[in-house]
């Protein structure tokens, strides 16, 4: 992932389920911290009330991929996936992007209030 981000100058925002204030660098999200250390184009925040039954990827604000996570206890990601939907419909992408940005702002507010 780091190589593609460098090569194509991609900016990545990740919203991760969890609590920033109970975050331990040596535990679950160490991979995210290491990505952030080596790449200025990666930003992530924690959100307590994030529904992780869906994985949503928005690319270039004109492509959307939504994947249902059926069983996140599986060791292989492919075994945990359910239905997937691709869209290049502008209204659909705008809606999903709006939901993401609202969740992002809410997580910032929650972090700043603590």
Buried (B, 14 or more C-beta within 10 A) or exposed (E): EEEEBEEEEBEBEBBBEBEBEEBEEEEEBEEBEEBBEEBEBBEBBBBEEBEEEEBBEBEEEEEBBBBEBEEEEEEEEEEBBEEEEEBEEEEEBEEBBEEBEEBBEBBEEBBEEE
